[in-house]
Amino acid sequence: MLVLTRKPGEGIIIGDNIIIKVIELKSGGVRIGIDAPRDTKIYRQEVYERIRQENIEAGAGWQMSDLDILSDKLADRTLKK
């Protein structure tokens, strides 16, 4: 994990097209701004973890036979195009 110290107005760049800026420091929190392409999904960590857990739970009822049937149907659709 990279740990940086930044002041308000300063930022960091991730890759070629994501900029994270410290907007404001206030009692116990930091406001940050993220400038990224529209197609980049950005989540708060607690929201991402909840989505991930819900996806795991939703998939728990699937049987391999269900997945095989779904795979066959998708393959048929692709071949017909």
C-alpha positions in Angstrom: 0.0 0.0 0.0 1.3 3.4 -0.9 0.7 6.0 1.8 1.0 9.7 0.9 0.5 13.0 2.7 -1.4 15.6 0.7 -2.6 19.1 1.6 -5.9 20.7 0.4 -5.6 21.4 -3.3 -2.9 18.8 -3.9 -3.6 15.5 -5.6 -2.4 12.3 -7.0 -2.7 10.8 -10.5 -3.5 7.1 -11.1 -2.7 5.8 -14.5 -3.1 8.3 -17.3 -6.6 9.5 -16.6 -7.6 9.4 -12.9 -6.9 12.4 -10.7 -7.7 12.4 -7.0 -7.6 15.7 -5.2 -7.9 16.7 -1.6 -10.6 19.2 -1.4 -11.0 19.9 2.3 -9.9 18.7 5.7 -12.5 18.9 8.4 -13.1 17.5 11.8 -12.1 13.8 11.4 -12.7 13.6 7.7 -11.2 14.4 4.3 -13.2 15.5 1.3 -11.7 14.3 -1.9 -12.6 14.9 -5.5 -12.1 12.2 -8.2 -11.8 13.1 -11.9 -12.1 9.9 -14.0 -13.6 8.8 -17.3 -17.4 8.3 -17.1 -17.1 4.6 -17.7 -14.9 4.1 -14.6 -16.9 2.7 -11.8 -16.2 4.4 -8.5 -17.6 3.2 -5.2 -17.2 3.9 -1.5 -15.5 0.8 -0.1 -18.5 -0.1 2.2 -20.9 0.1 -0.7 -18.6 -2.0 -3.0 -18.3 -4.7 -0.2 -22.1 -4.7 0.2 -22.6 -5.2 -3.6 -20.0 -7.9 -3.7 -21.6 -9.8 -0.8 -25.1 -9.5 -2.4 -23.7 -10.9 -5.6 -22.1 -13.8 -3.8 -25.4 -14.5 -2.0 -27.4 -14.2 -5.2 -25.2 -16.7 -7.0 -25.2 -19.2 -4.1 -28.4 -20.9 -5.3 -27.1 -21.7 -8.7 -26.4 -25.3 -9.6 -23.8 -26.3 -12.2 -26.7 -27.7 -14.4 -28.3 -24.2 -14.3 -25.0 -22.7 -15.5 -24.6 -25.3 -18.2 -28.1 -24.6 -19.5 -27.5 -20.8 -19.5 -24.1 -21.3 -21.2 -25.8 -23.4 -23.9 -28.5 -20.8 -24.5 -25.9 -17.9 -24.8 -23.8 -20.0 -27.2 -26.9 -20.7 -29.4 -27.7 -16.9 -29.5 -24.2 -16.1 -30.4 -24.1 -18.6 -33.2 -27.4 -17.4 -34.7 -26.1 -13.9 -35.2 
